[in-house]
């Protein structure tokens, strides 16, 4: 499990500015009501925070809420308005091109905080003589482009067309690589996990065999008691965008403060018992394919998405890997319905009589169908409504037709199936790695907190 929080600042600058302005305006409209003795008295707020803050504290200068500090100098490194604009463009891409006007300033403030953390991480690595080579950044950028089924050059053009840049993505990659290497040198060597701890956990895991586990992704926003209300509001806005269709992985990558941000929030498979109590209750309740409301946990708020479920350490037919051929017939616009129905029937009868996958290419050619082959299709990656249909097929059989009659109709032909092992086992290395990662994450969180505390940040 990866629940540490070592990315991005905890203070919500935009919310703090708005609150300060409200207090200043309120104070300006009130007549003095307390003398010096009252002003200096201990107050509940001071008791909670350890700060000496009078009950009737008044700001001596007003701050215009319409003015936002757009850039910052972090220990001498400049973050420009263009840097923020390019990251904002990535958020627009994740939102299908649109960001509500009321969200613009809040998101810009969040992006600035992210960039400050990123800068601190890069600076900390460089201070330890850990330089990230450009070839490493370029390699990761190429992998990122592949996720969009594009070459690096195509992806760069795509980013420019949408108001961002490859420089922005590469800077983020640079920060992630630098922080990872810093952890490897400054944190991981000092984390100890004993053999006895690993063995004890393996015994508990084996005892839980057959219980339910969940494929979970997370977005974590840190908060202090003073910033909790603003953090919850920010989390709720993210939930609203996700439920409107925004990409969970893109939002996690840009806004999550958990260690899983770099992999789009992916927690992988976890059992409820591995999660904090509030998250454990949520994963058991929310339906697969949905996103939770903001959940309060120690240190902040989490948003989780449950992508799938299965039985822990138990063979599941949906873990099978299939070899499939897809046969597709396409239709011109405004093709008469009788012609479409006749073509679909021809596709069905052809797949039933072609003698299995060996005759698929010739059969497809005979009816003018397209054919695509994929020998490594995990059942779980397919739409839920197709999974059971495919698992019920024998080699050489085809699914019923699917698609849209005004575009194209397809069938899938089963050409092979690799079933999972009867039972999955927990390895020593897996458990050791899991325990180590948890402890590294916690130390990394404290390390970044110290970097923030010691940083000289000049807002412009």
Backbone torsions as a table, in degrees:
resi	resn	phi	psi	omega
1	UNK	NA	144.0	-177.6
2	UNK	-123.8	87.2	-175.7
3	UNK	-115.6	7.3	178.1
4	UNK	-67.4	156.7	179.6
5	UNK	-125.4	95.7	-179.5
6	UNK	-123.7	19.6	178.0
7	UNK	-121.8	139.6	167.0
8	UNK	70.7	155.3	-172.0
9	UNK	-73.7	151.0	-178.8
10	UNK	-87.8	-30.5	-176.7
11	UNK	-74.8	136.2	-179.5
12	UNK	-95.1	94.7	-171.5
13	UNK	-60.3	-45.3	-176.9
14	UNK	-61.3	-43.5	179.4
15	UNK	-65.7	-38.6	179.7
16	UNK	-63.6	-42.8	179.7
17	UNK	-62.6	-44.8	-179.5
18	UNK	-63.1	-41.1	179.7
19	UNK	-65.1	-40.6	179.7
20	UNK	-62.9	-41.4	179.8
21	UNK	-64.1	-43.4	179.7
22	UNK	-60.9	-41.8	179.1
23	UNK	-64.9	-41.7	-178.9
24	UNK	-63.8	-44.0	-179.4
25	UNK	-65.8	-39.9	179.0
26	UNK	-62.9	-44.0	-179.1
27	UNK	-65.1	-37.4	-178.1
28	UNK	-65.9	-27.5	-177.0
29	UNK	-90.2	-2.6	-177.4
30	UNK	-109.5	143.2	174.4
31	UNK	-77.8	152.4	177.7
32	UNK	-58.6	134.1	-176.7
33	UNK	-123.3	-4.9	-176.9
34	UNK	-138.7	147.9	176.4
35	UNK	-84.9	-177.0	-176.8
36	UNK	-62.8	-36.8	-179.6
37	UNK	-63.8	-41.6	178.6
38	UNK	-66.3	-39.5	-177.9
39	UNK	-62.5	-32.2	-177.0
40	UNK	-88.7	-0.4	-176.9
41	UNK	-70.4	151.2	177.0
42	UNK	-65.8	139.2	-176.9
43	UNK	-126.7	162.3	179.9
44	UNK	-56.6	-39.1	-179.6
45	UNK	-61.2	-38.2	177.9
46	UNK	-66.6	-37.0	179.3
47	UNK	-64.1	-34.6	-177.9
48	UNK	-77.5	-35.2	-172.3
49	UNK	-104.5	-15.5	-174.2
50	UNK	80.1	7.4	-179.8
51	UNK	-102.9	151.6	-179.7
52	UNK	-94.0	82.8	-175.9
53	UNK	-113.3	117.4	179.3
54	UNK	-63.0	154.2	179.2
55	UNK	-62.1	-40.0	-176.6
56	UNK	-102.7	40.6	-179.2
57	UNK	-57.4	136.3	-179.2
58	UNK	-131.4	135.1	178.2
59	UNK	-76.3	141.9	-178.2
60	UNK	-89.3	-7.0	176.6
61	UNK	-144.0	145.4	178.4
62	UNK	-90.6	151.4	178.3
63	UNK	-121.1	125.7	-178.4
64	UNK	-73.9	116.3	-178.1
65	UNK	-67.1	-13.8	179.3
66	UNK	-81.9	-10.1	-179.7
67	UNK	-99.4	119.9	179.4
68	UNK	-114.7	135.9	177.0
69	UNK	-76.5	108.6	-168.6
70	UNK	-86.2	-20.4	-176.1
71	UNK	-132.8	169.7	179.7
72	UNK	-150.7	154.1	171.9
73	UNK	-114.5	115.1	-173.6
74	UNK	-107.1	105.1	-177.3
75	UNK	50.0	38.5	178.0
76	UNK	94.2	-11.2	178.7
77	UNK	-93.5	127.5	-174.6
78	UNK	-88.5	132.3	168.6
79	UNK	-107.5	118.4	-172.9
80	UNK	-96.0	167.0	174.3
81	UNK	-61.8	-32.8	177.5
82	UNK	-64.7	-38.5	176.7
83	UNK	-57.4	-44.4	-179.5
84	UNK	-67.6	-43.0	179.6
85	UNK	-57.9	-42.9	-177.8
86	UNK	-67.3	-36.8	176.0
87	UNK	-70.6	-36.6	176.7
88	UNK	-61.9	-35.5	178.2
89	UNK	-62.2	-35.8	177.4
90	UNK	-64.5	-36.2	177.5
91	UNK	-68.1	-38.3	177.4
92	UNK	-62.6	-40.5	177.4
93	UNK	-59.4	-43.2	179.9
94	UNK	-65.7	-25.9	-179.6
95	UNK	-96.0	15.2	-179.2
96	UNK	73.3	20.1	174.8
97	UNK	101.1	-6.1	-175.0
98	UNK	-127.3	140.8	169.7
99	UNK	-129.2	126.4	178.0
100	UNK	-55.6	142.1	-176.6
101	UNK	-57.6	-36.2	-178.1
102	UNK	-70.8	-14.6	-179.3
103	UNK	-93.0	-14.6	-170.4
104	UNK	-56.6	-53.4	-176.0
105	UNK	-66.4	-39.2	-179.9
106	UNK	-63.3	-42.6	-179.4
107	UNK	-68.0	-37.6	177.9
108	UNK	-62.8	-39.9	177.9
109	UNK	-64.2	-40.0	179.3
110	UNK	-66.1	-42.2	178.7
111	UNK	-61.1	-41.6	178.6
112	UNK	-61.4	-42.3	177.8
113	UNK	-61.7	-42.1	178.2
114	UNK	-59.6	-44.3	-178.6
115	UNK	-66.6	-34.2	177.2
116	UNK	-64.8	-46.2	177.5
117	UNK	-60.4	-43.4	-180.0
118	UNK	-59.8	-42.9	179.2
119	UNK	-63.9	-42.9	178.6
120	UNK	-61.8	-38.9	179.5
121	UNK	-65.5	-44.2	178.7
122	UNK	-63.7	-44.6	-179.2
123	UNK	-63.1	-40.0	-179.6
124	UNK	-63.8	-39.5	178.7
125	UNK	-67.7	-42.0	-179.7
126	UNK	-65.8	-32.6	177.5
127	UNK	-65.2	-22.0	176.8
128	UNK	-99.2	16.6	179.1
129	UNK	59.7	36.7	176.3
130	UNK	-108.8	93.3	-177.7
131	UNK	-91.6	133.2	176.2
132	UNK	-89.7	120.7	-178.6
133	UNK	-73.2	145.1	-179.3
134	UNK	-61.8	-34.1	-179.2
135	UNK	-63.8	-32.3	177.5
136	UNK	-69.1	-42.2	177.6
137	UNK	-62.3	-44.9	-179.8
138	UNK	-61.8	-37.6	179.6
139	UNK	-63.4	-45.1	178.9
140	UNK	-67.7	-34.7	176.9
141	UNK	-62.1	-39.8	178.4
142	UNK	-61.9	-40.3	178.1
143	UNK	-65.6	-38.4	178.3
144	UNK	-63.4	-41.0	178.4
145	UNK	-62.3	-36.7	-179.6
146	UNK	-62.1	-29.8	177.6
147	UNK	-63.4	-25.3	176.8
148	UNK	-97.2	9.3	-178.3
149	UNK	56.1	44.5	-179.6
150	UNK	-134.9	157.5	170.8
151	UNK	-77.1	163.7	176.8
152	UNK	-56.5	-38.7	179.5
153	UNK	-66.3	-42.7	178.3
154	UNK	-64.8	-40.1	-179.1
155	UNK	-67.0	-38.3	176.6
156	UNK	-61.2	-43.8	178.4
157	UNK	-63.9	-40.3	178.4
158	UNK	-60.7	-43.1	179.3
159	UNK	-63.8	-44.0	179.8
160	UNK	-62.8	-40.8	180.0
161	UNK	-63.1	-24.9	-177.9
162	UNK	-105.6	18.3	172.4
163	UNK	86.0	7.3	178.5
164	UNK	-113.2	-156.4	-179.2
165	UNK	-162.5	157.1	175.0
166	UNK	-66.1	-27.2	177.9
167	UNK	-60.4	-39.6	-179.3
168	UNK	-65.6	-46.0	178.8
169	UNK	-64.0	-43.1	-177.8
170	UNK	-67.2	-31.3	176.1
171	UNK	-66.1	-40.1	177.8
172	UNK	-65.2	-42.1	176.9
173	UNK	-61.6	-42.5	178.6
174	UNK	-57.2	-45.6	179.8
175	UNK	-62.4	-41.4	-179.1
176	UNK	-67.7	-41.2	178.7
177	UNK	-66.6	-43.2	-179.8
178	UNK	-61.7	-44.5	-178.3
179	UNK	-66.8	-38.6	178.3
180	UNK	-62.8	-42.8	-179.0
181	UNK	-70.6	-35.4	177.1
182	UNK	-63.5	-42.6	177.2
183	UNK	-60.8	-41.7	-177.6
184	UNK	-61.5	-31.8	-177.7
185	UNK	-95.1	-40.9	-170.2
186	UNK	-98.5	-14.8	-174.6
187	UNK	-121.9	-53.7	-173.6
188	UNK	-57.5	-39.3	-179.4
189	UNK	-63.5	-17.9	-176.4
190	UNK	-103.5	9.0	176.8
191	UNK	-101.5	125.5	-177.8
192	UNK	-115.8	132.8	173.3
193	UNK	-128.4	122.9	-175.6
194	UNK	-84.2	157.0	176.8
195	UNK	-61.4	-35.9	179.6
196	UNK	-63.9	-39.9	178.5
197	UNK	-63.2	-42.7	-179.2
198	UNK	-64.2	-46.5	-179.1
199	UNK	-62.3	-40.1	178.9
200	UNK	-62.9	-40.2	179.5
201	UNK	-69.2	-38.9	177.7
202	UNK	-59.5	-41.1	178.8
203	UNK	-63.1	-40.7	178.7
204	UNK	-66.9	-38.5	179.4
205	UNK	-65.4	-43.9	178.8
206	UNK	-63.7	-34.3	177.5
207	UNK	-66.9	-23.4	-179.2
208	UNK	-91.6	5.6	-178.7
209	UNK	-52.9	133.3	179.1
210	UNK	93.9	-12.5	176.2
211	UNK	-76.7	167.6	-174.8
212	UNK	-80.0	139.7	170.8
213	UNK	-128.4	163.3	-168.4
214	UNK	-131.4	142.7	171.4
215	UNK	-90.4	110.5	-167.8
216	UNK	-124.1	143.3	169.2
217	UNK	-122.2	153.3	-174.3
218	UNK	-136.0	152.4	165.6
219	UNK	-128.8	124.1	-178.2
220	UNK	-117.6	130.3	174.6
221	UNK	-117.5	120.2	-178.5
222	UNK	-75.4	158.0	-180.0
223	UNK	-157.8	150.9	169.4
224	UNK	-105.7	169.8	176.3
225	UNK	-54.8	-33.3	-178.6
226	UNK	-74.3	-29.2	-176.8
227	UNK	-105.3	7.2	-173.8
228	UNK	-60.3	-42.8	-177.5
229	UNK	-63.3	-43.9	180.0
230	UNK	-67.5	-40.0	179.5
231	UNK	-64.2	-40.7	177.7
232	UNK	-63.2	-42.5	178.9
233	UNK	-62.0	-42.3	177.9
234	UNK	-62.1	-43.4	179.6
235	UNK	-62.8	-40.1	180.0
236	UNK	-64.9	-37.5	177.7
237	UNK	-64.9	-39.1	177.3
238	UNK	-63.3	-43.3	178.2
239	UNK	-57.7	-43.6	-179.6
240	UNK	-60.9	-41.5	178.9
241	UNK	-68.0	-39.5	179.0
242	UNK	-63.4	-39.6	-179.6
243	UNK	-72.5	-16.0	174.1
244	UNK	-88.7	-0.8	176.0
245	UNK	113.9	1.7	177.9
246	UNK	-64.2	153.7	-177.9
247	UNK	-73.8	120.9	177.7
248	UNK	-61.4	-44.5	-177.2
249	UNK	-63.5	-40.1	179.7
250	UNK	-66.0	-42.5	178.8
251	UNK	-65.8	-39.9	178.3
252	UNK	-62.5	-42.5	-177.8
253	UNK	-63.7	-36.8	-175.8
254	UNK	-87.5	-31.1	-169.4
255	UNK	-120.8	-23.0	-176.3
256	UNK	-67.3	142.3	176.9
257	UNK	-102.5	9.3	176.6
258	UNK	-84.7	162.8	179.7
259	UNK	-65.2	-17.5	-179.0
260	UNK	-81.7	0.4	-177.9
261	UNK	-56.3	-40.1	-176.2
262	UNK	-65.7	-20.3	178.7
263	UNK	-113.2	29.2	174.8
264	UNK	71.4	24.0	177.0
265	UNK	84.5	6.4	-173.6
266	UNK	-71.2	115.0	175.1
267	UNK	-90.4	-7.0	-176.4
268	UNK	66.5	-155.4	-177.3
269	UNK	-84.5	127.2	178.0
270	UNK	-138.1	152.0	170.6
271	UNK	-91.8	155.1	-178.1
272	UNK	-56.1	-35.4	-176.9
273	UNK	-66.2	-18.2	179.7
274	UNK	-83.0	-10.0	-175.4
275	UNK	-101.7	158.7	170.6
276	UNK	-55.4	153.0	-171.3
277	UNK	-53.7	-43.4	-177.8
278	UNK	-65.5	-39.0	178.6
279	UNK	-71.2	-36.5	178.6
280	UNK	-59.7	-42.9	178.8
281	UNK	-65.1	-37.3	-177.1
282	UNK	-69.0	-43.3	-176.7
283	UNK	-65.1	-26.4	178.7
284	UNK	-76.9	-19.8	-172.5
285	UNK	-102.6	-37.7	-173.6
286	UNK	-79.7	141.5	-179.1
287	UNK	-67.2	153.3	175.2
288	UNK	-59.2	136.6	179.1
289	UNK	89.3	6.9	-179.3
290	UNK	-117.8	170.6	-177.7
291	UNK	-117.7	138.6	-178.8
292	UNK	-77.6	164.1	164.5
293	UNK	-70.8	166.5	175.1
294	UNK	-57.9	134.5	-177.1
295	UNK	-117.4	123.7	179.2
296	UNK	-75.2	125.3	173.9
297	UNK	-134.1	165.1	179.0
298	UNK	-53.8	124.0	177.5
299	UNK	96.8	-8.1	-179.8
300	UNK	160.2	-145.1	-176.7
301	UNK	-132.9	140.6	177.6
302	UNK	-116.9	146.0	168.9
303	UNK	-118.0	129.3	-178.8
304	UNK	-124.6	149.5	173.6
305	UNK	-122.4	130.1	177.0
306	UNK	-99.9	115.0	-175.2
307	UNK	-93.0	-27.2	-176.1
308	UNK	-168.4	168.0	174.1
309	UNK	-138.1	159.4	174.6
310	UNK	-163.1	175.0	178.9
311	UNK	-90.3	130.8	-173.7
312	UNK	-66.1	127.8	177.1
313	UNK	57.3	26.1	179.8
314	UNK	-123.4	140.2	179.8
315	UNK	-60.9	136.6	179.6
316	UNK	-128.7	125.2	180.0
317	UNK	-53.7	-28.5	-178.4
318	UNK	-73.8	-5.2	172.7
319	UNK	-84.7	1.8	178.1
320	UNK	-68.1	154.2	176.1
321	UNK	-115.8	128.7	-172.8
322	UNK	-108.9	152.1	167.7
323	UNK	-106.8	119.5	-172.6
324	UNK	-128.1	149.6	166.7
325	UNK	-118.4	133.0	177.4
326	UNK	-108.4	121.6	176.7
327	UNK	-106.5	129.1	-172.8
328	UNK	-132.5	134.6	170.8
329	UNK	-114.5	136.3	-178.3
330	UNK	-108.0	155.5	-178.2
331	UNK	-125.2	138.2	174.3
332	UNK	-70.5	156.9	178.9
333	UNK	-58.8	140.9	176.8
334	UNK	65.9	24.8	174.4
335	UNK	-64.8	131.4	-179.3
336	UNK	-57.5	143.2	-176.5
337	UNK	-57.9	-42.0	179.2
338	UNK	-59.2	-36.8	178.6
339	UNK	-68.0	-38.2	178.0
340	UNK	-63.1	-47.7	-177.9
341	UNK	-62.8	-38.8	178.9
342	UNK	-65.5	-39.7	-179.8
343	UNK	-67.8	-39.9	178.5
344	UNK	-63.1	-42.5	179.0
345	UNK	-64.4	-35.9	177.4
346	UNK	-65.0	-40.5	177.7
347	UNK	-61.5	-44.5	-178.8
348	UNK	-63.6	-48.5	-177.0
349	UNK	-66.5	-34.4	179.1
350	UNK	-65.4	-44.5	-179.5
351	UNK	-67.5	-25.9	179.7
352	UNK	-79.0	-24.7	-174.6
353	UNK	-111.1	3.4	-172.7
354	UNK	-81.3	-5.7	176.7
355	UNK	81.0	29.0	177.0
356	UNK	91.8	-169.2	-173.2
357	UNK	-65.8	-28.5	-178.9
358	UNK	-60.8	-28.0	-179.9
359	UNK	-102.1	11.2	-172.8
360	UNK	-66.6	-45.6	-177.6
361	UNK	-60.8	-45.7	-179.8
362	UNK	-65.5	-39.6	179.7
363	UNK	-64.9	-41.9	179.0
364	UNK	-63.0	-41.9	179.7
365	UNK	-63.8	-35.0	-176.7
366	UNK	-67.5	-25.9	-179.4
367	UNK	-112.8	8.8	178.7
368	UNK	70.9	32.8	179.7
369	UNK	-96.8	153.3	172.6
370	UNK	-86.6	152.8	178.3
371	UNK	-138.5	135.1	179.2
372	UNK	-130.4	138.1	-178.8
373	UNK	-117.1	138.0	173.3
374	UNK	-140.4	118.4	-176.2
375	UNK	-92.2	-1.1	-176.8
376	UNK	-133.9	74.9	-178.4
377	UNK	-114.5	101.5	174.7
378	UNK	-63.6	133.1	-177.9
379	UNK	-56.8	-37.5	-176.1
380	UNK	-64.6	-20.1	-179.2
381	UNK	-81.7	-9.1	-178.4
382	UNK	-87.2	157.2	176.2
383	UNK	-54.8	142.4	-174.7
384	UNK	-55.9	-37.2	-177.2
385	UNK	-69.7	-16.5	179.3
386	UNK	-94.0	-22.6	-171.9
387	UNK	-58.2	-51.7	-177.8
388	UNK	-65.9	-35.7	178.5
389	UNK	-62.0	-45.3	-179.1
390	UNK	-68.7	-38.7	-179.9
391	UNK	-66.4	-19.3	178.6
392	UNK	-89.3	-2.1	-177.7
393	UNK	-87.6	149.5	169.2
394	UNK	-94.9	164.5	179.8
395	UNK	-58.6	131.1	179.7
396	UNK	94.8	-12.9	179.3
397	UNK	-86.6	160.8	-176.9
398	UNK	-122.7	155.1	175.9
399	UNK	-74.9	164.4	166.9
400	UNK	-60.8	157.4	179.2
401	UNK	-66.0	149.8	177.1
402	UNK	-144.6	159.3	179.8
403	UNK	133.0	-152.2	-178.8
404	UNK	-129.3	130.4	-174.9
405	UNK	-68.2	-16.6	177.9
406	UNK	-95.5	10.9	-179.5
407	UNK	-140.9	-76.9	-179.3
408	UNK	-155.0	153.7	178.0
409	UNK	-125.5	138.3	-177.5
410	UNK	-131.3	161.4	165.7
411	UNK	-133.5	154.5	173.9
412	UNK	-109.9	131.4	-179.6
413	UNK	-109.2	128.2	-179.5
414	UNK	-79.5	118.4	-179.7
415	UNK	-110.3	-13.4	179.7
416	UNK	-178.5	160.4	-177.6
417	UNK	-153.2	123.3	174.1
418	UNK	-105.6	108.3	-178.8
419	UNK	-79.6	153.5	179.5
420	UNK	-71.5	163.2	174.1
421	UNK	-61.9	157.5	-176.2
422	UNK	-64.3	-28.6	178.2
423	UNK	-150.0	143.9	177.1
424	UNK	-96.5	144.4	-178.2
425	UNK	-114.0	151.9	176.1
426	UNK	-94.0	125.0	-179.6
427	UNK	-92.6	155.2	177.3
428	UNK	-58.6	-44.5	-176.8
429	UNK	-63.7	-38.7	179.2
430	UNK	-62.5	-47.1	-178.0
431	UNK	-68.2	-40.9	177.1
432	UNK	-59.6	-44.5	179.8
433	UNK	-63.1	-38.5	-179.6
434	UNK	-65.3	-47.3	179.5
435	UNK	-64.3	-40.4	179.1
436	UNK	-62.8	-43.9	-177.7
437	UNK	-63.3	-40.0	178.3
438	UNK	-58.3	-45.5	-176.6
439	UNK	-72.6	-35.1	175.5
440	UNK	-63.4	-42.3	-179.4
441	UNK	-60.6	-42.9	-179.4
442	UNK	-64.8	-41.9	178.8
443	UNK	-68.7	-37.1	178.6
444	UNK	-64.2	-37.4	177.0
445	UNK	-59.4	-45.0	179.3
446	UNK	-67.4	-36.6	179.9
447	UNK	-61.5	-46.6	-179.9
448	UNK	-67.2	-36.9	176.5
449	UNK	-58.4	-41.1	178.5
450	UNK	-67.6	-37.4	177.2
451	UNK	-62.3	-41.3	178.4
452	UNK	-63.4	-43.0	-176.6
453	UNK	-63.2	-37.9	-174.5
454	UNK	-90.6	-6.7	-174.7
455	UNK	-73.0	149.0	171.4
456	UNK	-104.1	108.4	-176.7
457	UNK	-117.3	118.2	-179.4
458	UNK	-108.5	110.5	179.4
459	UNK	-83.8	136.6	-178.5
460	UNK	-120.4	NA	NA
